[in-house]
Amino acid sequence: MEELYQNYKGYAFSIAYRMLGVVADAEDAVQDTFAELQRRDRSGIQNIKAYVAKGVTNRCLNMLNSARSRRETYIGEWLPEPVSTGYDGPEAEAERKDSLSYAFLVLLERLAPTERAVFVLREAFQYDYEEIAGMVGKTESNCRQIFSRAKRTLQAERAATSPSPSPGYGAVKENLLRRFTAAFTSYDVGGMLKLLGEHPVLVADGGGQEVHTILRPMTGRKGVLALLTSRRVMHYLREWEQHYGIVNGEPGLIFTHRGEIKGVICLIPDRSGEQIQNIYLMMDPAKMSRITVHPETPRS
């Protein structure tokens, strides 16, 4: 059992994290899956990897259904928990890395639980529809329809931002991040205006009532520009130390104060790679524990 756990826990976590967007919940789903596996007779299991995938998927579906009501009463916007590179486990390195990106996780929030399960299993882990049907308790035909519907739901929003990461994508994002940091820390209105796309969106998650931040997404260049260059709103971000780090496999901006992680910014470029389409600001203290910083501090 210990060998099975070591071999498949990273794989199970990579499914659960994409399904749930919260590390602690994903870990709970993994632990419950292996606890059930330990209790049962394993001699009849022909494909242990698929069995683990089915077990963790079903637990995630139950957790997502119960979480929906909690998120409806959440004060402000709810964003997935960011993670630093490497936390997803070595098994997940073989999976499609773009399915770990923060933009991908945010898009998944648009889907209902079963849609999310089918989409993740097909898009990120390349299961065929027959296998997915057995995991989610639907027919193969239903799973095809669910996947098509989920893909249509996400295509419109995906089309506005960069395509799947390609060679050089990381360098493009890092350059954009450095330009953003320079403009942000110096209140450079002109520089920030050049960076913002035609219809930028800024979303912040303060953990419900934990941290004071903007409660609703800000859309449009005028409003986003005003927030990012205001000397009153989010001024504390400039008072904290700023670091570059890898967040969900891509460059991100991390804020610390006295060694404590206080916030994370993930930028999503438009198709040109020269301007910003979406800005996600995570400040929920409960979602900071899986972030590590790079020793380099950005220069203004």
URKAMO-V697414 format. One record per helix or strand of 2 or more residues. SS is the DSSP state (helix for helix, strand for strand). FROM is the first residue (numbers start at 1). TO is the last residue. If there is no record, write none. Layout:
SS|FROM|TO ; SS|FROM|TO
This chain:
helix|2|20 ; helix|23|39 ; helix|48|72 ; helix|90|94 ; helix|97|100 ; helix|102|108 ; helix|113|124 ; helix|129|136 ; helix|140|160 ; helix|169|185 ; helix|189|195 ; strand|196|205 ; strand|218|219 ; helix|221|229 ; helix|236|239 ; strand|241|247 ; strand|250|257 ; strand|260|269 ; strand|276|282 ; helix|285|287
